[in-house]
Amino acid sequence: MGELARKAVANGVRCGRSLYTTSLLFNETRSIMMSSFLRATVAVALLAIVATPAMAATITWGSPTAVSTSAGNSSDVSTNGTLVEAYNAVDSDDPLTDVTVNGVLFTATNALLTGNYGGTNDFSNGTDGGDAAYDALLSTLDYGSGGGLVTRTLGEGDGNGTDDGGGNLVVGQPYEIQLWFVDDRGAYDTRVMQFGDGNGNTVNLNDQYVIGTFTADTTTQQVITLDAQGFGNAHWNAYQIRSLSGAPPIPEPMTMLAVGLSIAGLGGYVRKRNVPSGRRRG
């Protein structure tokens, strides 16, 4: 082989090595870029989940029902599904006494509303019936926050009515909420309290309870509104939230989109990484 031929062969070998090295660098760069893309996709997905504003779930209210005064009236208290939380609303002047009615433990709280009516009153003397514990539950109430529209947050398990973050509800899960408003004090017996879900769905109660259903779209029932109809302050005796069985959680649309993007990015990255090295160089 002549000198020129040997030089040509040597140059070809060097060129091949250079191309191979370039190919390796290209593939490694592509892998790094895909990894970065995957991390960015997951970050965007998580940001979309976190940044999605929590909206109040729509509540479908049942018909208001008069508090029973007959024997066995504790059956007014729903036992559908499983208990999430139940609270006995009391004023700051009243003792914090937990009450169990129809097997449901109502934990005492004086933090649902912000006022203090002063003194001790029996708000249910006109609706007393066959169950002393039920009478005790309705004989107290929490009071205050003014006569305009009052917004409280439920489902966090702390009984304070404020949005502290977190919550005990599962997105997509169906729930039941039961509320009571009773005020039997003489001239005040005609008072009406309007409850709502923040979406324009309201129900008026006067010595009654109501049961509503909703599907959680956040970990708390973000909005429950109270609007005293023609008097000075919101009043509230008790409530409970119960999880209803028979329907699996349904992810939120933004959650489904975010997860889908993450899986798509991961799948693309894995396919790139699993291509044989010989095929990547070819």
Buried (B, 14 or more C-beta within 10 A) or exposed (E): EEEEEEEEEEEEEEEEEEEEEEBEEEBEEEBEEBEEEBEEBBEBBEEBBEEBEBEBBBBEBBEBEEBBBEEEBBBBBBEBBEBBBBBBBBBBEBEEEEBBBBEBBBBBBBBBBBBEBEEEBBBBBBBBBBBEBBBBBBBBBBBBBEEEBBBBBBBBBBBBBEBEEEBBBBBBBBBBBBBBBBBBBEEEBEBBBBBBBBBEBBBBBBBBBBBBBBBBBBBBBBBBBBBBEEBEBBBBBBBBBBBBEEEEEBEBEBBEBBBEBBEEBBEBBEEBEEEEEEEBEE
